[in-house]
């Protein structure tokens, strides 16, 4: 019963969703009858970077921000004259892989949480690859993941090897590990006094410690990483009651769903059937392809992961995932580094003018960027005006944002970002445009891997997008142009929260899939390609050549000799050295045989 004597407000049953991401935390409160957001409170998060490549968070500061978001959203309801007791459940949605380690007896973190894109674990990854003779996919058949910086197990190993007190806390049974969902749920349900230490299958599938088929912690994986299994949370489905909020205005409210943000977006955008795919474009970018109940082991750089499990007795659904480390973060970096002056209020709107300043040349850039079919402007990247008067294709700028290695499909943790084709005429706007192209080309790499891994499946012709950057209409159009697929964009900026709301509604039996599909799915914008295949392929070939140079960034060490023409050697030696060995051997053999024949016939 609620505070209204059993009668709810005109909005009916409500569900709150607490989202903890990489740069922000927010709480949304939905009316379950139509998924209307009644109120939302959002606060920014400030990742710490004490050293180059490090991305970390203070766990207690994360919890304090999450708590403020939850309580402020409830206060907003009261201001709107809506009874908070109408909230029947709360769901939790989080950015995956960020690793938290805390003392369960004191509630104090044992160290700062390590963010998902942190690269400090490169030495751990290197030593693991040395153990397995460079086989990046050595554990993939069990956990579905390749050996990489971003997954939780290598972050735990780094903590154990480099942070004082961590190993002792593990030996004494005081340590507790979790991704952000586990930490937030533990604190919501009482912390030291009564906290429940759980996670869900989607987050557990990102740790490298869960058996993907059986959905339990795998003892072999724990032994491989030398991580004690008693620090791990209990694994549950995405849609069930985990426990109850311990204090505050929602005390006694059940926590009824938990999902990683990418899987929650797949669910919120109703990509529930085999062969459906979604792409979330935020700081990073992730493409999930629903494979239903089939686990497909990729041979082309994709990850196998749990898509969702909607109830403890429900069958799990799986997905192939393409992970791209930098999308929005690369654009933000360029804007800061090149000292552009973007208007904050326009940074994520759907107008191409938010990306580029006004001006005659940039007007053409906007027009071509939007790929207007009826426009006489040449295809994007081919306006001579943009080449600074020197002709050519906007200076040929290519930008590869491998700031923390290159994920799908190569998984090269030592790769580094590069920029190609810079001239004295290159403008910041052209570089920014190249960064948007980079986002789309990386999606094409994922889609090509999908086609190779699923050759008997129908070809993917439609992609559903979401995330903050998907609100840029020009970018979504370019995504369609450079990939040759129809792009659907549901008119919601928070598909992940919508998915967490659905999962909580299913757990409390407030919602069903059919009800949600009928009443809660938002309208959709459609984008179809304006490029032909030859235009796409030309741009993609140039992109792949640039990527090859980034992947081989570490192939020459500091100790390798540098050979320069004119260093005192015979110049012709460079020609002789260029002759292939096989040609040299064959020609030498022919000369020897000819000499013997001449000798036998008296020519010598």
Secondary structure, 3 states (H helix, E strand, C coil): CCCCCCCCCCCCCEEEEEEECCCEEEEEEEECCCCEEEEEEEEECCCECCCCCCCEECHHHHHHHHHHHHHHHHHHHHHCCCCHHHEEEEEEEECCCCEEEEECCCCCECCCEECCCCCCCHHHHHHHHHHCCCCCCCCHHHHCCCCCCCCHHHHHHHHHHHCCCHHHHHHCCCEEEEEHHHHHHHHHCCCCCCCCCEEEHHHHCCCCCEECCCCEECHHHHHHHCCCHHHCCEEECCEEEEEECCCCCCCCCEEEEEEEHHHHHHHHCCCCCCCCEEEEECCCEEEEEEEECCCCCCCCCCEEEEEECCCCCCCCEEEEEEEECCCHHHHHHHHHHCCCCCCHHHCCCCCHHHCCCCCHHHHHHHHHHCCCCCCCCCCCCCCHHHHCCCCCCHHHCEEECCCCCECCCCCECCCCCEEECCCCCCCHHHHHHHHHHHHHHHHHHHHHHHHHHCCCCCCCCEEEEECHHHHCHHHHHHHHHHHCCEEEEECCCCHHHHHHHHHHHHHCCCCCHHHHHHHCCCCEEEECCCCCHHHHHHHHHHHHHHHHHHHCCCCCCCCCCCCCCCCCCCCHHHHHHCCCHHHHHHHHHHHHHHHHHHHHCCCC
